[in-house]
């Protein structure tokens, strides 16, 4: 994958995060570094530059979504 394509994808992800009040990041799994356990599936809600929820019962409906 060439540099321009990688840069374009990174710019798109960054733009999505800025434009949405909240961003939902979905991943197949994540590591809880405090307990050492792998959590699957993983959903993280970010608002601005802060994580506001991890695996919430209900995802915000108006949030931007990033699928990892």
C-alpha positions in Angstrom: 0.0 0.0 0.0 1.6 3.3 -1.0 2.1 6.3 1.3 -0.7 8.4 -0.3 -3.3 5.7 0.2 -2.3 5.2 3.9 -2.3 9.0 4.4 -5.7 9.3 2.8 -7.2 6.6 5.0 -5.7 8.1 8.2 -7.1 11.6 7.2 -10.5 10.1 6.7 -10.5 8.4 10.1 -9.3 11.6 11.8 -11.9 13.7 10.0 -14.7 11.3 11.1 -13.6 11.7 14.7 -13.5 15.5 14.6 -16.8 15.9 12.7 -18.9 13.7 15.1 -19.6 14.8 18.6 -19.0 11.2 19.7 -17.2 8.4 18.0 -17.8 4.7 18.5 -14.8 2.5 17.9 -15.7 -1.2 17.4 -13.1 -3.9 17.5 -13.1 -7.7 17.6 -11.4 -7.6 21.0 -9.3 -5.5 23.3 -7.0 -6.0 26.2 -7.9 -4.8 29.7 -4.4 -3.9 30.9 -5.4 -3.7 34.5 -6.9 -7.2 34.7 -4.9 -8.8 31.9 -8.1 -10.1 30.3 -9.1 -10.0 26.6 -12.6 -8.6 26.1 -14.5 -9.6 23.0 -16.2 -7.8 21.3 -15.0 -4.3 22.2 -16.9 -1.0 21.9 -15.3 2.3 22.9 -17.1 5.6 22.9 -14.9 8.7 22.5 -16.1 12.3 23.0 -13.5 14.8 21.9 -10.2 13.5 23.2 -11.7 11.5 26.1 -13.0 7.9 26.4 -16.5 8.3 27.9 -17.6 4.6 27.8 -16.3 1.1 27.3 -18.8 -1.5 26.1 -21.9 0.6 26.9 -25.3 -1.1 27.0 -26.5 1.2 24.2 -24.4 2.9 21.7 -25.1 6.6 20.9 -27.2 6.8 17.7 -25.7 10.0 16.3 -22.1 9.0 16.7 -19.5 8.5 14.0 -18.4 4.8 13.8 -15.0 3.4 13.1 -14.9 -0.4 12.5 -11.4 -1.9 13.2 
